[in-house]
C-alpha cells in the first residue's frame, strides 16, 4: 500500500473525520448523487433487510463489490457514495446491504444488528454468491468491517467459496478499547451524542413493537455506548452484558484464523480506534495485510486541494482488491 498524507489544510484526526462525514465531496469532480435499486430480502428468521444495488452500467460478468456500512450508516453515507462513484467509473457492480433497521423501515423481530453479526454477513454474501459466478469481494466500514472479519474468521478456509478477498476500514477490532475511547472527553460530547441521537429512538420503537424488551427509563438515561449496549445491544443478541459482547464480538484476537486475502486499514489518528489497540506485526499473516497510515481519521482519508474529496479511500482499496481478484 502506498503512503497516505492528509492535505495541510485539514490537520488532525477529528477534523479529518468530521469533514469527511459532513462536508466532503465524494469524487474528485462534482457529480450527482449515485442512484440505487432497492430490494427487500426476507431473512431466515422471517424478518427482512433492504439491499441497494448501484444503478450504473456494468457488464453481467463484472466483479461484484459488497460494501457493509458502519454504525447507523447506509447507502447514503459519505463512504458509500465515494465507493459508488468509483464503481461507476470502474464498471464494477456495487451492492450495499443494510443492517436491520438502517435502511429506513424498522425491522420486525426483537433484534437489530451488532459488531459481531457474522451470521447475517454470511447469509448475505451467500445469497449474492448464488446470483452470479463473477468475482465477489467485500469491504466493511467500521462496525461492518469488524463483523466482516468475524465472518472470515468463522468461515475459515470455506470463505474462499464465497468471497475472494475482504477489507476492513477503520474498524474497532478491539471493541472494548474503542468503546471506552468513544465514551470519553470530546468523543463523548460529539460522536457518542451523534450515535445515540438515532439509536435511542430506534430502540424505543423496538420496545413499542415488543413491550417489555428492556427498561425504557434506563435506556433513556444512557449517556454512552457502554450503557446502551448493556441495556439493548448485548441482551437482544445473546450476550450477557457489554463486556461479554465486546469480548466475543471483537475480531482482533482471531485474525490468525482468516484463510482468504484480508486487508485491515486503520489510520493511526482515528479518534474512535486507539492506535495502541490496533493489530501489530504478530497479527499479520500470509493472509492478513495491515495498512496503518498516520493520517485519515475515522473513515476520512481526505485528499486534494480545498475543498478536497474522499476518493482516496476507494482508490486505495480498489488497487489492493485488483491484486486478489
Residue pairs with C-beta under 8 A, 6 or more apart in sequence:
1 263
1 289
1 291
1 293
1 316
1 320
2 316
3 293
4 293
4 294
4 295
4 296
4 301
4 312
4 316
5 293
5 294
5 295
6 16
6 295
6 296
6 297
6 300
6 301
6 302
6 303
7 302
7 303
7 304
7 305
7 306
7 308
9 306
9 308
10 16
10 19
10 302
10 308
12 269
12 297
13 267
13 269
13 270
13 271
13 296
13 297
13 298
13 300
14 186
14 190
14 271
14 297
15 297
16 267
16 269
16 295
16 296
16 297
16 298
16 300
16 301
16 302
17 270
17 271
17 272
17 297
17 298
17 299
17 300
18 190
19 300
19 302
19 308
20 78
20 79
20 297
20 299
20 300
20 301
20 302
20 310
21 77
21 78
21 299
21 300
23 307
24 78
24 300
24 302
24 307
24 308
24 309
24 310
25 307
25 308
25 309
25 310
26 78
26 81
26 82
26 84
26 85
26 309
26 310
26 311
27 82
27 85
27 86
27 309
27 311
28 304
28 309
28 311
31 85
33 81
34 54
34 55
34 56
34 75
34 81
34 84
34 85
34 88
35 54
35 55
35 56
36 52
36 53
36 54
36 55
36 75
36 96
37 52
37 53
37 54
37 55
38 50
38 51
38 52
38 53
38 103
39 50
39 51
39 53
40 48
40 49
40 50
40 51
41 48
41 49
41 50
41 51
41 127
42 48
43 49
43 120
43 123
44 123
45 109
46 108
46 109
47 100
47 107
47 108
47 109
47 111
48 107
48 108
49 97
49 98
49 99
49 100
49 103
49 107
49 120
49 124
50 98
50 103
50 104
50 105
51 95
51 96
51 97
51 98
51 124
52 75
52 95
52 96
52 97
52 98
52 103
53 93
53 94
53 95
53 96
54 84
54 87
54 88
54 93
54 94
54 95
54 96
56 84
56 87
56 88
56 94
57 88
57 91
58 87
58 91
58 92
58 93
59 91
60 132
60 134
61 132
61 133
61 134
62 91
62 92
62 93
62 134
63 92
63 93
63 134
63 135
63 136
63 137
63 325
64 92
64 93
64 94
64 95
64 128
64 132
64 134
64 135
64 136
64 137
65 83
65 87
65 92
65 93
65 94
65 95
65 137
65 138
65 139
65 321
66 95
66 96
66 97
66 124
66 125
66 128
66 136
66 137
66 138
66 139
66 163
67 79
67 80
67 83
67 94
67 95
67 96
67 138
67 139
67 140
67 141
67 144
68 96
68 97
68 99
68 121
68 138
68 139
68 140
68 141
68 144
68 145
68 147
68 148
69 75
69 77
69 79
69 80
69 96
69 98
69 99
69 102
69 141
69 143
69 144
70 77
70 79
70 141
70 142
70 143
70 144
70 145
70 170
70 299
71 142
71 143
71 195
72 102
72 195
72 198
72 199
73 79
73 80
73 102
73 141
73 142
73 143
73 144
74 80
74 96
74 98
74 102
74 103
75 84
75 96
75 98
75 103
77 141
78 299
78 310
79 141
79 169
79 299
79 310
79 313
80 96
82 309
82 310
82 311
82 313
82 314
83 94
83 139
83 313
83 314
83 317
84 94
85 311
85 314
86 92
86 311
86 314
86 315
86 318
87 93
87 94
87 314
90 318
92 318
93 134
95 128
97 124
99 112
99 113
99 117
99 120
99 144
100 107
100 109
100 111
100 112
100 113
100 120
101 107
101 112
101 113
101 202
101 206
102 113
106 202
106 205
106 206
106 209
108 209
110 206
110 209
110 210
110 213
110 236
111 236
111 237
112 202
112 203
112 206
112 232
112 233
112 236
112 237
113 120
114 143
114 147
114 233
114 237
114 245
114 249
115 143
115 146
115 147
115 172
115 175
115 245
115 249
115 250
116 146
116 147
116 150
116 245
116 248
116 249
116 250
116 251
117 147
117 150
117 237
118 147
118 148
118 150
118 151
118 153
118 154
120 147
121 140
121 147
121 148
121 150
121 151
122 151
122 154
122 155
122 162
125 136
125 138
125 151
125 162
125 163
126 162
128 136
129 136
129 161
129 162
129 163
135 164
135 325
136 162
136 163
136 164
137 163
137 164
137 165
137 166
137 167
137 321
137 324
137 325
138 148
138 163
138 165
138 166
138 167
139 145
139 148
139 166
139 167
139 168
139 169
139 317
139 321
140 146
140 147
140 148
140 149
140 166
140 167
140 168
140 169
140 171
141 169
141 170
141 171
141 299
142 169
142 170
142 171
142 172
142 272
142 298
142 299
143 171
143 172
144 171
145 167
145 168
145 169
145 170
145 171
146 168
146 171
146 172
146 173
146 175
146 249
146 250
146 251
147 249
148 166
148 167
148 168
149 166
149 168
149 171
149 173
149 251
149 254
149 255
149 258
149 262
149 264
150 249
150 251
150 254
151 159
151 166
152 159
152 163
152 166
152 258
152 259
152 260
152 262
153 251
153 254
153 255
153 257
153 258
154 257
155 162
156 257
156 258
156 259
157 259
159 166
159 258
159 259
159 260
160 259
160 260
163 260
164 260
164 261
164 324
164 325
165 260
165 261
165 262
165 263
165 320
165 321
165 324
165 325
166 258
166 260
166 261
166 262
166 263
167 262
167 263
167 264
167 265
167 317
167 320
167 321
168 251
168 262
168 263
168 264
168 265
169 265
169 299
169 313
169 317
170 265
170 266
170 267
170 270
170 272
170 273
170 296
170 298
170 299
171 251
171 264
171 266
171 273
172 178
172 179
172 250
172 272
172 273
172 277
173 250
173 251
173 252
173 255
173 264
173 266
173 273
173 277
173 278
173 279
174 250
174 252
174 277
174 278
175 245
175 246
175 247
175 249
175 250
176 243
176 246
176 247
176 250
177 273
177 274
177 276
177 277
178 272
178 273
178 274
178 277
179 225
179 226
179 229
179 242
179 246
180 226
181 187
181 271
181 272
181 273
181 274
182 188
182 191
182 192
182 224
182 225
182 271
182 272
183 192
183 224
183 225
183 226
186 271
187 271
187 272
188 223
188 224
191 271
191 272
192 223
192 224
192 225
195 225
196 222
196 223
196 225
196 228
199 228
199 232
200 219
200 220
200 222
200 228
203 214
203 219
203 228
203 232
204 216
204 219
206 213
207 213
207 214
207 216
207 219
213 236
214 231
214 232
214 235
214 236
215 231
218 231
219 228
219 231
219 232
221 227
222 228
222 231
226 242
229 242
229 245
229 246
230 241
230 242
233 239
233 242
233 245
234 240
234 241
234 242
234 244
234 245
235 241
237 245
239 245
239 248
239 249
252 277
252 279
252 283
255 262
255 264
255 279
255 283
255 284
255 285
255 288
256 283
256 285
256 288
258 285
258 287
258 288
259 287
260 287
261 287
261 289
261 324
262 287
262 288
262 289
263 289
263 291
263 317
263 320
263 321
264 279
264 288
264 289
264 290
264 291
265 291
265 292
265 316
265 317
266 273
266 278
266 279
266 290
266 291
266 292
267 292
267 293
267 294
267 295
267 296
267 297
267 298
267 300
267 301
268 275
268 278
268 292
268 293
268 294
268 295
269 275
269 294
269 295
269 296
269 297
270 296
270 297
270 298
271 297
271 298
272 298
273 298
275 292
278 290
278 292
279 288
279 290
280 290
281 290
283 290
284 290
289 320
291 316
295 301
299 313
300 310
301 310
301 312
301 313
301 316
302 308
302 309
302 310
302 312
303 309
303 310
303 311
303 312
